[in-house]
Amino acid sequence: MIDDFKDIVDKYKTEMDILLNQTIYNIENNNGVYEYYPYIIKSVSPYGSCNSIVDGIPKVWNIYAEDNYCKTYKSFYELGRTFTFDEIEADKICKELNKKKA
């Protein structure tokens, strides 16, 4: 039974490792204008890790990424809303958000 559990953990760790050093495009509101910025994934937590506690509620992250100046923690649930793996999709999301705002 323990060997089966070890195999499962090893399998998912290997699958998550393919995300390391991949680029994500973080969507940010910069003075009222939505823009995207590339970040490099440095760490992946498949089951989530607690980053901080705000008002008694833990903030859980799955992806830690950084660029030369900033860092970001992202949950898999935010994919397609606050970050994406595709630059074209990030641009499309920013245009839609800016259009709604106007």
DSSP file (Angstrom, degrees, kcal/mol; ACC not computed):
  #  RESIDUE AA STRUCTURE BP1 BP2  ACC     N-H-->O    O-->H-N    N-H-->O    O-->H-N    TCO  KAPPA ALPHA  PHI   PSI    X-CA   Y-CA   Z-CA
    1    1 A M     >        0   0    0      0, 0.0     4,-2.0     0, 0.0     5,-0.1   0.000 360.0 360.0 360.0 -42.6    0.0    0.0    0.0
    2    2 A I  H  >  +     0   0    0      1,-0.2     4,-2.5     2,-0.2     5,-0.2   0.894 360.0  53.1 -65.0 -38.8    2.8    2.4    0.8
    3    3 A D  H  > S+     0   0    0      1,-0.2     4,-2.3     2,-0.2    -1,-0.2   0.886 107.2  52.1 -63.2 -37.9    4.5    1.6   -2.5
    4    4 A D  H  > S+     0   0    0      2,-0.2     4,-2.1     1,-0.2    -1,-0.2   0.916 110.2  48.3 -62.5 -43.1    1.3    2.4   -4.3
    5    5 A F  H  X S+     0   0    0     -4,-2.0     4,-2.6     1,-0.2    -2,-0.2   0.920 110.3  51.3 -63.6 -44.0    1.1    5.8   -2.6
    6    6 A K  H  X S+     0   0    0     -4,-2.5     4,-2.8     1,-0.2    -1,-0.2   0.906 108.9  51.6 -59.8 -42.1    4.7    6.5   -3.4
    7    7 A D  H  X S+     0   0    0     -4,-2.3     4,-2.3     2,-0.2    -1,-0.2   0.904 110.2  48.7 -61.2 -41.8    4.1    5.7   -7.1
    8    8 A I  H  X S+     0   0    0     -4,-2.1     4,-2.3     2,-0.2     5,-0.2   0.936 112.6  47.1 -63.8 -47.2    1.1    8.1   -7.1
    9    9 A V  H  X S+     0   0    0     -4,-2.6     4,-2.4     1,-0.2    -2,-0.2   0.930 113.3  48.7 -60.7 -46.0    3.1   10.9   -5.5
   10   10 A D  H  X S+     0   0    0     -4,-2.8     4,-2.2    -5,-0.2    -1,-0.2   0.893 110.1  52.5 -61.6 -40.1    6.0   10.3   -7.9
   11   11 A K  H  X S+     0   0    0     -4,-2.3     4,-2.0     1,-0.2    -2,-0.2   0.946 113.8  41.1 -61.7 -50.0    3.7   10.3  -10.9
   12   12 A Y  H  X S+     0   0    0     -4,-2.3     4,-2.2     1,-0.2    -1,-0.2   0.837 111.8  55.7 -72.2 -31.1    2.0   13.6  -10.1
   13   13 A K  H  X S+     0   0    0     -4,-2.4     4,-1.9    -5,-0.2    -1,-0.2   0.923 109.0  48.5 -63.6 -42.8    5.3   15.3   -9.0
   14   14 A T  H  X S+     0   0    0     -4,-2.2     4,-0.7     1,-0.2    -2,-0.2   0.911 111.3  49.6 -63.0 -42.6    6.7   14.4  -12.5
   15   15 A E  H >< S+     0   0    0     -4,-2.0     3,-0.6     1,-0.2    -1,-0.2   0.878 112.4  47.1 -66.1 -36.5    3.7   15.8  -14.2
   16   16 A M  H >< S+     0   0    0     -4,-2.2     3,-1.9     1,-0.2     4,-0.4   0.816 100.2  68.1 -73.1 -29.9    3.8   19.0  -12.3
   17   17 A D  H >< S+     0   0    0     -4,-1.9     3,-1.1     1,-0.3    -1,-0.2   0.750  84.5  71.0 -62.8 -23.0    7.6   19.4  -12.9
   18   18 A I  T << S+     0   0    0     -4,-0.7    -1,-0.3    -3,-0.6    -2,-0.2   0.720  91.6  60.8 -66.6 -17.0    6.9   20.0  -16.6
   19   19 A L  T X  S+     0   0    0     -3,-1.9     3,-2.0    -4,-0.2    22,-0.3   0.723  78.8 110.5 -79.4 -21.2    5.5   23.4  -15.5
   20   20 A L  T <  S+     0   0    0     -3,-1.1    22,-0.2    -4,-0.4     3,-0.1  -0.281  87.6   8.5 -59.5 137.1    8.8   24.6  -14.0
   21   21 A N  T 3  S+     0   0    0     20,-2.9    -1,-0.3     1,-0.3     2,-0.2   0.550  97.1 132.3  67.7  11.2   10.5   27.3  -16.0
   22   22 A Q    <   -     0   0    0     -3,-2.0    19,-2.8    19,-0.1     2,-0.4  -0.552  59.4-112.1 -83.4 158.0    7.4   27.8  -18.2
   23   23 A T  E     -A   40   0A   0     17,-0.2     2,-0.3    -2,-0.2    17,-0.2  -0.760  28.9-171.8 -93.7 134.6    6.1   31.3  -18.9
   24   24 A I  E     -A   39   0A   0     15,-2.7    15,-2.7    -2,-0.4     2,-0.7  -0.893  20.6-134.0-114.5 155.8    2.7   32.5  -17.5
   25   25 A Y  E     -AB  38  84A   0     59,-3.3    59,-1.3    -2,-0.3     2,-0.4  -0.925  20.1-151.9-112.8 107.6    1.2   35.8  -18.5
   26   26 A N  E     -AB  37  83A   0     11,-2.8    11,-2.0    -2,-0.7     2,-0.6  -0.660   6.2-143.1 -84.4 126.0   -0.1   37.6  -15.4
   27   27 A I  E     +A   36   0A   0     55,-2.8     2,-0.3    -2,-0.4     9,-0.2  -0.799  28.1 175.3 -94.2 122.0   -3.0   39.9  -16.0
   28   28 A E  E     -A   35   0A   0      7,-3.3     7,-2.8    -2,-0.6     2,-0.8  -0.927  35.7-124.4-130.7 149.7   -2.8   43.0  -13.8
   29   29 A N  E     -A   34   0A   0     -2,-0.3     2,-0.8     5,-0.2     5,-0.2  -0.851  29.8-171.5 -92.4 110.0   -4.8   46.2  -13.4
   30   30 A N  E >  S-A   33   0A   0      3,-3.2     3,-1.1    -2,-0.8    -2,-0.0  -0.853  70.4 -35.8-109.9  97.0   -2.2   49.0  -13.9
   31   31 A N  T 3  S-     0   0    0     -2,-0.8    -1,-0.2     1,-0.2     3,-0.1   0.895 125.7 -42.3  55.4  44.5   -3.8   52.4  -13.0
   32   32 A G  T 3  S+     0   0    0      1,-0.2     2,-0.5     0, 0.0    -1,-0.2   0.408 122.2 101.0  88.0  -2.0   -7.2   51.3  -14.4
   33   33 A V  E <   -A   30   0A   0     -3,-1.1    -3,-3.2    68,-0.0     2,-0.4  -0.970  69.1-132.1-119.0 127.1   -5.8   49.6  -17.6
   34   34 A Y  E     +A   29   0A   0     -2,-0.5     2,-0.3    60,-0.3    -5,-0.2  -0.642  36.2 163.9 -79.7 128.8   -5.5   45.8  -17.7
   35   35 A E  E     -A   28   0A   0     -7,-2.8    -7,-3.3    -2,-0.4     2,-0.4  -0.909  27.9-130.9-136.8 162.7   -2.1   44.7  -19.0
   36   36 A Y  E     -A   27   0A   0     -2,-0.3    -9,-0.2    -9,-0.2    47,-0.1  -0.923  16.0-168.6-121.1 149.1   -0.3   41.4  -19.0
   37   37 A Y  E     -A   26   0A   0    -11,-2.0   -11,-2.8    -2,-0.4     2,-0.3  -0.992  24.5-116.5-134.4 139.4    3.3   40.6  -17.9
   38   38 A P  E     +A   25   0A   0      0, 0.0     2,-0.3     0, 0.0   -13,-0.2  -0.579  32.8 179.2 -78.8 137.3    5.4   37.5  -18.4
   39   39 A Y  E     -A   24   0A   0    -15,-2.7   -15,-2.7    -2,-0.3     2,-0.5  -0.951  24.2-128.2-130.6 152.0    6.5   35.6  -15.3
   40   40 A I  E     -AC  23  66A   0     26,-2.8    26,-2.1    -2,-0.3     2,-0.4  -0.889  25.2-120.3-104.4 130.1    8.6   32.4  -15.1
   41   41 A I  E     + C   0  65A   0    -19,-2.8   -20,-2.9    -2,-0.5    24,-0.3  -0.539  35.9 169.4 -71.1 125.0    7.2   29.5  -13.0
   42   42 A K  E     +     0   0A   0     22,-2.8     2,-0.3    -2,-0.4    23,-0.2   0.654  63.6  16.9-108.2 -25.0    9.7   28.7  -10.2
   43   43 A S  E     - C   0  64A   0     21,-1.8    21,-2.6   -24,-0.1     2,-0.4  -0.996  57.4-160.3-152.3 145.2    7.7   26.4   -8.0
   44   44 A V  E     - C   0  63A   0     -2,-0.3    19,-0.2    19,-0.2    18,-0.1  -0.996   2.1-168.8-129.3 130.5    4.5   24.3   -8.3
   45   45 A S  E >   -     0   0A   0     17,-3.4     3,-1.3    -2,-0.4     4,-0.1  -0.896   8.0-164.5-116.5  97.8    2.5   22.9   -5.4
   46   46 A P  E 3  S+     0   0A   0      0, 0.0    -1,-0.1     0, 0.0    30,-0.1   0.807  89.1  34.2 -57.0 -34.7    0.0   20.4   -6.9
   47   47 A Y  E 3  S-     0   0A   0      1,-0.2    15,-0.1    15,-0.1    -2,-0.0   0.430 120.4-103.1-102.1   0.4   -2.2   20.3   -3.8
   48   48 A G  E <   -     0   0A   0     -3,-1.3     2,-0.3    14,-0.1    14,-0.2   0.202  27.3-137.0  93.4 147.0   -1.8   24.0   -2.8
   49   49 A S  E     - C   0  61A   0     12,-2.1    12,-2.8    -4,-0.1     2,-0.5  -0.971  26.3-105.9-136.2 150.8    0.2   25.7   -0.1
   50   50 A C  E     + C   0  60A   0     -2,-0.3    10,-0.2    10,-0.2     3,-0.1  -0.665  31.9 176.9 -82.2 125.8   -0.8   28.6    2.2
   51   51 A N  E     -     0   0A   0      8,-3.4     2,-0.3    -2,-0.5    -1,-0.2   0.846  64.8 -28.9 -91.9 -44.4    0.8   31.9    1.2
   52   52 A S  E     - C   0  59A   0      7,-0.8     7,-3.5     5,-0.1     2,-0.5  -0.957  55.4-114.2-161.6 172.0   -0.8   34.1    3.9
   53   53 A I  E     - C   0  58A   0     -2,-0.3     2,-0.5     5,-0.3     3,-0.1  -0.984  26.8-173.2-122.6 121.2   -3.9   34.5    6.0
   54   54 A V  E >  S- C   0  57A   0      3,-2.6     3,-1.9    -2,-0.5    -2,-0.0  -0.964  74.3 -17.1-118.2 120.9   -6.2   37.5    5.3
   55   55 A D  T 3  S-     0   0    0     -2,-0.5    -1,-0.2     1,-0.3     0, 0.0   0.861 128.7 -53.6  52.8  39.4   -9.1   38.1    7.7
   56   56 A G  T 3  S+     0   0    0      1,-0.2    -1,-0.3    -3,-0.1    -3,-0.0   0.476 116.4 113.8  79.3   1.9   -8.8   34.6    9.0
   57   57 A I  E <   -C   54   0A   0     -3,-1.9    -3,-2.6     2,-0.0    -1,-0.2  -0.925  65.7-128.6-110.2 123.0   -9.0   33.0    5.5
   58   58 A P  E     -C   53   0A   0      0, 0.0     2,-0.7     0, 0.0    -5,-0.3  -0.467  12.2-139.5 -70.9 137.5   -5.9   31.2    4.1
   59   59 A K  E     -C   52   0A   0     -7,-3.5    -8,-3.4    -2,-0.2    -7,-0.8  -0.880  23.6-159.3 -94.9 115.3   -4.7   32.3    0.7
   60   60 A V  E     -C   50   0A   0     -2,-0.7     2,-0.3   -10,-0.2   -10,-0.2  -0.791   8.6-170.2-103.7 138.1   -3.7   29.1   -1.2
   61   61 A W  E     -C   49   0A   0    -12,-2.8   -12,-2.1    -2,-0.4    14,-0.3  -0.903  22.2-179.7-123.8 154.0   -1.4   29.0   -4.2
   62   62 A N  E    S+     0   0A   0     12,-3.3   -17,-3.4    -2,-0.3     2,-0.4   0.575  76.8  45.4-115.6 -28.5   -0.3   26.3   -6.6
   63   63 A I  E     -CD  44  74A   0     11,-2.9    11,-3.0   -19,-0.2     2,-0.5  -0.975  58.5-167.9-125.1 128.6    2.1   28.3   -8.8
   64   64 A Y  E     +CD  43  73A   0    -21,-2.6   -22,-2.8    -2,-0.4   -21,-1.8  -0.974  22.2 168.6-110.5 126.2    4.9   30.6   -7.7
   65   65 A A  E     -CD  41  72A   0      7,-2.7     7,-2.9    -2,-0.5     2,-0.3  -0.939   9.9-177.1-136.2 157.5    6.3   32.7  -10.5
   66   66 A E  E     -CD  40  71A   0    -26,-2.1   -26,-2.8    -2,-0.3     5,-0.2  -0.981  13.3-160.9-149.5 160.4    8.6   35.7  -10.8
   67   67 A D        -     0   0    0      3,-2.4   -28,-0.1    -2,-0.3     5,-0.0  -0.470  58.2 -71.5-120.2-160.1   10.2   38.1  -13.2
   68   68 A N  S    S+     0   0    0     -2,-0.2     3,-0.1     1,-0.2   -29,-0.0   0.739 129.4  17.3 -69.1 -21.0   13.3   40.3  -12.6
   69   69 A Y  S    S+     0   0    0      1,-0.1     2,-0.3     0, 0.0    -1,-0.2   0.654 120.5  41.4-124.2 -25.3   11.4   42.6  -10.3
   70   70 A C        -     0   0    0      2,-0.0    -3,-2.4     0, 0.0     2,-0.3  -0.784  53.6-152.0-129.2 165.3    8.2   41.0   -9.0
   71   71 A K  E     -D   66   0A   0     -2,-0.3     2,-0.3    -5,-0.2    -5,-0.2  -0.951  11.8-168.3-133.4 157.2    6.8   37.7   -7.7
   72   72 A T  E     -D   65   0A   0     -7,-2.9    -7,-2.7    -2,-0.3     2,-0.5  -0.998  14.3-149.2-146.6 147.6    3.3   36.3   -7.9
   73   73 A Y  E     -D   64   0A   0     -2,-0.3     2,-0.4    -9,-0.2    -9,-0.2  -0.975  24.1-173.8-114.7 129.0    1.4   33.4   -6.3
   74   74 A K  E     -D   63   0A   0    -11,-3.0   -12,-3.3    -2,-0.5   -11,-2.9  -0.943  18.5-141.4-128.5 146.1   -1.4   31.9   -8.4
   75   75 A S    >   -     0   0    0     -2,-0.4     3,-1.9   -14,-0.3     4,-0.3  -0.776  26.7-122.5 -97.4 147.7   -4.1   29.2   -7.8
   76   76 A F  G >  S+     0   0    0     -2,-0.3     3,-1.4     1,-0.3    -1,-0.1   0.814 112.2  66.6 -57.0 -28.3   -5.0   26.8  -10.6
   77   77 A Y  G 3  S+     0   0    0      1,-0.3    -1,-0.3     3,-0.0    -3,-0.0   0.686  92.4  60.5 -67.8 -17.5   -8.6   28.2  -10.2
   78   78 A E  G X>>S+     0   0    0     -3,-1.9     3,-2.7     3,-0.1     4,-2.3   0.539  73.5 125.2 -86.3  -7.4   -7.4   31.6  -11.5
   79   79 A L  B <45S+e   83   0A   0     -3,-1.4     5,-0.2    -4,-0.3    -3,-0.0  -0.315  80.1  15.7 -57.8 126.0   -6.3   30.2  -14.9
   80   80 A G  T 345S+     0   0    0      3,-3.4    -1,-0.3    -2,-0.1     4,-0.1   0.307 126.9  58.5  91.0  -8.2   -8.0   32.1  -17.7
   81   81 A R  T <45S+     0   0    0     -3,-2.7    -2,-0.2     2,-0.4     3,-0.1   0.736 123.5   6.4-115.0 -52.5   -9.0   34.9  -15.3
   82   82 A T  T  <5S+     0   0    0     -4,-2.3   -55,-2.8     1,-0.3     2,-0.3   0.494 133.6  12.6-113.8  -7.1   -5.8   36.4  -13.7
   83   83 A F  E   < -Be  26  79A   0     -5,-1.0    -3,-3.4   -57,-0.2    -2,-0.4  -0.982  58.1-173.6-159.8 162.1   -3.2   34.5  -15.7
   84   84 A T  E     -B   25   0A   0    -59,-1.3   -59,-3.3    -2,-0.3    -5,-0.0  -0.960  31.5-129.3-150.5 164.2   -2.8   32.3  -18.7
   85   85 A F  S    S+     0   0    0     -2,-0.3     2,-0.5   -61,-0.2   -62,-0.1   0.482  91.1  72.4 -92.6  -4.4   -0.1   30.2  -20.4
   86   86 A D     >  -     0   0    0      1,-0.1     4,-2.1   -61,-0.1     5,-0.1  -0.950  65.8-153.7-120.3 125.1   -0.7   31.8  -23.8
   87   87 A E  H  > S+     0   0    0     -2,-0.5     4,-2.3     1,-0.2     5,-0.2   0.871  97.7  53.4 -64.1 -38.5    0.3   35.4  -24.7
   88   88 A I  H  > S+     0   0    0      1,-0.2     4,-2.1     2,-0.2    -1,-0.2   0.913 110.1  47.4 -64.2 -42.1   -2.4   35.7  -27.3
   89   89 A E  H  > S+     0   0    0      2,-0.2     4,-2.6     1,-0.2    -1,-0.2   0.888 109.8  53.3 -66.2 -38.3   -5.1   34.6  -24.9
   90   90 A A  H  X S+     0   0    0     -4,-2.1     4,-2.4     2,-0.2    -2,-0.2   0.916 109.2  49.1 -61.4 -43.0   -3.7   37.1  -22.2
   91   91 A D  H  X S+     0   0    0     -4,-2.3     4,-2.3     1,-0.2    -2,-0.2   0.910 111.2  49.9 -62.1 -42.8   -3.9   39.9  -24.8
   92   92 A K  H  X S+     0   0    0     -4,-2.1     4,-2.3     2,-0.2    -2,-0.2   0.915 110.6  49.2 -62.3 -44.9   -7.5   38.9  -25.6
   93   93 A I  H  X S+     0   0    0     -4,-2.6     4,-2.5     1,-0.2    -2,-0.2   0.918 111.1  50.1 -62.3 -44.1   -8.5   38.8  -21.9
   94   94 A C  H  X S+     0   0    0     -4,-2.4     4,-2.7     1,-0.2   -60,-0.3   0.914 110.0  50.3 -61.6 -43.3   -7.0   42.3  -21.3
   95   95 A K  H  X S+     0   0    0     -4,-2.3     4,-2.0     2,-0.2    -1,-0.2   0.907 111.7  48.3 -61.8 -41.7   -8.8   43.7  -24.3
   96   96 A E  H  X S+     0   0    0     -4,-2.3     4,-2.2     2,-0.2    -2,-0.2   0.911 113.0  47.6 -64.9 -42.4  -12.1   42.3  -23.1
   97   97 A L  H  X S+     0   0    0     -4,-2.5     4,-1.8     1,-0.2    -2,-0.2   0.912 113.3  47.5 -65.2 -42.4  -11.6   43.6  -19.6
   98   98 A N  H  X S+     0   0    0     -4,-2.7     4,-1.4     1,-0.2    -1,-0.2   0.855 111.0  52.4 -67.0 -34.4  -10.6   47.1  -20.8
   99   99 A K  H  < S+     0   0    0     -4,-2.0    -2,-0.2    -5,-0.2    -1,-0.2   0.911 109.3  48.8 -66.7 -43.4  -13.6   47.1  -23.2
  100  100 A K  H  < S+     0   0    0     -4,-2.2    -2,-0.2     1,-0.2    -1,-0.2   0.868 110.3  52.7 -62.6 -37.0  -16.0   46.3  -20.2
  101  101 A K  H  <        0   0    0     -4,-1.8    -1,-0.2     1,-0.2    -2,-0.2   0.824 360.0 360.0 -69.1 -32.1  -14.4   49.0  -18.2
  102  102 A A     <        0   0    0     -4,-1.4    -1,-0.2    -3,-0.1    -2,-0.2   0.470 360.0 360.0 -75.2 360.0  -14.9   51.7  -20.8
